[in-house]
Amino acid sequence: MTDERQPSLTVAILCGGQSRRMGQDKGLMPFLGRPLVQRVVERVRPLSGEIVLVTNRPDDYRFLGLSMLPDALPGRGPLGGAFTAVMACRSTALALVACDMPFVNAAVLARAYQVLAAEGCDAVVPLTANGTEALHAVYRAATCAPVMKAALDAGALKMDGWLRQVRTRFITPDEIARFDPEGLAFVNVNTPEDFRAAEQRARR
């Protein structure tokens, strides 16, 4: 990175969740013959040499050889996992993704990272017809951490309720389409049917 304004970047992958609809740990399920989380790691690796996992099951994920963080506030949903990541982040910026997103798009995240640096905002989050994609986004750790904590103290569990309280830049569908023309970046797998459909897409 040659731009002196460009913040350093860490990538965090959330590997928590109850996986009630799937019935097992989604990140460890074989996707095209290897654990889904391994596919996610490989897709985000071009973004940073600093990749961490947020998980309360470190022994199950040790095979990846990555740093791991236990939930700072167990049982507090995706926002609790995100807060864990921003609190531990040693970089200026944090790219946050979930382990159940087989088509995580490094180009979309790289674009979000560029916008964060260029526009001086605190969060850069894709916005689609389905709403915000806060688990495929980039955050400025120092400014987002206290706002996340306040939201958690108020009982929030979801990722997007606090975004209006910081300088958030939403990436539009038109911007996203430049880097994700097939519209797959935000697909996640919550059920066995979702998983099989995503595998079929990946094979094609």
Residue pairs with C-beta under 8 A, 6 or more apart in sequence:
3 117
5 117
5 118
6 114
6 117
7 91
7 92
7 93
7 113
7 116
7 117
7 140
8 91
8 92
8 93
9 47
9 48
9 50
9 91
9 92
9 93
9 94
9 95
9 113
9 138
10 48
10 50
10 51
10 52
10 85
10 89
10 90
10 91
10 93
10 94
10 95
10 141
11 44
11 47
11 48
11 50
11 51
11 52
11 94
11 95
11 96
11 97
11 109
12 51
12 52
12 53
12 54
12 69
12 82
12 85
12 89
12 94
12 95
12 96
12 97
13 37
13 40
13 41
13 44
13 51
13 52
13 53
13 54
13 97
13 98
13 99
14 54
14 78
14 81
14 82
14 85
14 96
14 97
14 98
14 99
14 135
15 25
15 27
15 37
15 53
15 54
15 55
15 57
15 61
15 99
16 54
16 55
16 56
16 71
16 78
16 80
16 81
17 26
17 78
17 98
17 100
19 25
19 26
21 190
21 191
22 29
22 189
22 190
22 191
22 192
22 195
23 192
25 57
25 60
26 36
26 99
26 100
26 189
26 190
26 195
27 35
27 36
27 37
27 40
27 61
27 99
27 100
28 35
28 36
28 37
28 60
28 61
29 35
29 36
29 195
30 36
31 39
31 102
31 195
31 198
31 199
31 202
32 39
32 199
32 202
32 203
35 63
36 99
36 100
36 102
36 189
37 53
37 61
37 64
37 99
38 64
39 102
40 97
40 99
40 101
40 102
40 104
41 51
41 64
41 66
43 103
43 104
43 105
43 106
44 51
44 95
44 97
44 104
44 106
44 109
45 51
46 106
47 95
47 106
47 109
47 110
47 113
48 91
48 95
50 90
50 91
51 66
51 67
52 66
52 67
52 68
52 69
52 85
52 88
53 61
53 64
53 66
53 67
53 68
53 69
53 99
54 68
54 69
54 70
54 71
54 81
54 84
54 85
55 61
55 68
55 69
55 70
56 70
56 71
56 74
58 68
58 70
61 68
62 68
69 84
69 85
69 88
70 84
71 80
71 81
71 84
72 80
72 83
72 84
72 87
73 80
73 83
73 84
73 152
74 80
76 83
76 152
76 157
77 157
77 158
78 98
78 134
78 135
78 157
78 158
78 159
79 148
79 151
79 152
79 156
79 157
79 158
79 159
79 162
80 152
80 157
82 96
82 134
82 135
82 139
82 148
82 159
83 145
83 148
83 149
83 152
85 94
85 96
86 94
86 139
86 141
86 144
86 145
86 148
87 145
89 141
91 141
92 140
92 141
92 142
93 113
93 116
93 117
93 138
93 139
93 140
93 141
94 138
94 139
94 140
94 141
94 144
95 109
95 112
95 113
95 137
95 138
96 134
96 135
96 136
96 137
96 138
96 139
97 104
97 109
97 135
97 136
98 135
98 136
98 188
100 188
100 189
100 190
101 135
101 136
101 185
101 186
101 187
101 188
101 189
102 187
102 189
102 198
102 199
102 202
103 184
103 185
103 186
103 187
103 198
103 201
103 202
104 136
104 185
105 136
105 179
105 180
105 184
105 185
107 179
107 180
108 126
108 136
108 171
108 176
108 179
108 180
108 185
109 136
109 137
109 138
111 171
111 175
111 178
111 179
112 124
112 125
112 126
112 137
112 138
112 171
113 124
113 138
115 121
115 124
115 138
115 169
115 171
116 122
116 123
116 124
116 138
116 140
116 169
119 169
120 167
121 140
121 166
121 167
121 168
121 169
122 139
122 140
122 143
122 144
122 166
122 167
122 168
123 137
123 138
123 139
123 140
123 144
123 163
123 166
123 167
123 168
123 169
124 137
124 138
124 139
124 168
124 169
124 170
124 171
125 132
125 133
125 134
125 137
125 160
125 163
125 168
125 169
125 170
125 171
126 132
126 133
126 136
126 137
126 170
126 171
126 176
126 185
126 186
127 133
127 170
127 171
127 172
127 173
128 173
128 176
128 186
129 173
130 186
131 160
132 159
132 160
132 163
132 170
133 185
133 186
134 159
134 160
134 163
135 159
136 185
136 186
140 166
143 166
143 167
144 166
147 162
147 165
147 166
148 162
150 162
151 161
151 162
151 165
156 162
176 185
177 183
179 185
184 201
187 198
187 201
188 194
189 195
189 198
